[in-house]
Amino acid sequence: MLRNALKTRALINSMLEIDKAAMGILTISDCTLSRILKTAFIEVFDLVDPVVADALEESNSLKKFRGLLSDNQVYLEADESHLDRRIRTDETKMCLIITNLLSNAFQVQAEKCLSEMPRRWSIDPGFGERRWAGHPREFSQADL
């Protein structure tokens, strides 16, 4: 019950953030990419497997975090120095964007819509690209 209440609160906060974005309001702060990714992965796994989400939340090192992800066939390939680098961004909005990207990637994988797509994906924080490893950079999307 508490998990559902927290999830509802998070959804309401997300809607408020979207409204702020529509009005052009940004809240810039210092953060790290690893903190944003951790929050996003926890959000996604909270919907898929709450036990994994709890374990990710309790992980206190990048090595343990990556290990938990790889145990679930998700591979975070990025240089640790990139993940720990301080960046200035709207952390909440960036987290919403990455959560959405991860959620979409998990759905595509679960639905097996793209059978050629490898199960492994990578994030290149140097260029800010999120892409499936071995997948062509260009793609097209069709209405289903």
N, C-alpha and C positions, 0 to 999 in steps of 0.2 A: 504494500500500500504506500509506504514511504517513497519507494522508487518511482511509483506512478505519479505521486504528488511532485516530486522533484523534476520528473520528465515534463509534466505539464507546465511547471514554472519555467523550465528551460525553453519550452516552445513559445510561451508568452514573451519571454525576454528576446527570443530570436525574432519574433514578429515586430517588437518594438525597435530592434536594431535595423530591420529592413525599412521600417518607416523613417528612421533617422537617416539611413543611406539615401532614401528617396529625396529627402530634404537637403542632402549634401552635407550632413553633419558627420564629422569624423572625430574620434577620440584617439589621438595618437599617443602611443606609449612605447617604452622600451620593453622588449621581450626577446625570447629566443625562439627559433624555429622548432627546436625540440619540444618546448612547452606547448606551442600551438599544435604540433603533430600529436603529442600525447593526449591533449584534450580532445582532438578530433577523433583519434582512434578509440578513445574511451566512449565517446558519444555513439560511434557506429557499432562497436561491440556491445554496448548496452542494449541495443535493439536486437542484435543477433544472438549473443551469448553473455548474459549478465555476469556469469562467473569469471569469464575472461576479462570483461570490463573491470571488475573489481581487482583482479590480479594486476592488470595494467596500471590501474590507479595506485596500487600499493608498490609498484616497482620503483626502486630508488636509484637505479643506474640505467644508462643507455644500453649496456650489455644485456641486462635482465629484460629490459623492455623489448629489445630486438629478439631475444630468445623466446619470449612469450608470443610475439608476432609470428616468428618462424614456426613455432609449434602449431600454429593455425594456418600454415601455408601462405603467410603474408611476409614479404621480405622488404625491409627498409634498407636500401642501399644508398648511403650518403656518407661522406667524410664527417667524422665526429666534430671536426673544427668548424664545419659549415653549420651543423645542427646547433652548436653551442654559441655561435656568433650572435651578438646583440643586434637587433634590428629595430627600427622605428616604424611602427605600423598601427593600424587600428586592429588590435589583437582579436577582439570579439568578431569583427567582420571577417578577418582572415581565417579565423577558426571555422566560422560558418561556411565559408567558401570551400575550405579543405574538407570539412565534414561532408559537404554535398558531393564533392568529387569522389571521396572514398566510398560514400554510400552508393553512388552510381556505379562505381567499379565493382563493388561487392554484388550489386544486383545483376550486372552483366555477367559476372562470373557464375552466380547462382543459377541464372536462367539459361546459361550456356548459349547465349544469342550469337556470340562470335566464337565459333569452335576453334579457329586457328589461333586465337589470342592466348599467349602463354599465361600460366598462372602466376607468373612473377612480374612485379612492377617495381619501378624505381622512381625516386625523386631526385632531381638534379638541382639542389638549392643554389648552385652557382648561377644558373640561368632561370630559375623559378619554373622549370617545366616539370610537369608530372606526366609520365608516359609509361606504357607497358614496355618492359625490356624486350627488345627484338621486334617490336611492332612498328610498322612504318609511321613516320611523323604525321603524314597527311591522312585524313580519314573523311568519310562522309557519313551522314546520319540520315536514315530514311524514317518516315512516319510509319508506325506499325498499325 
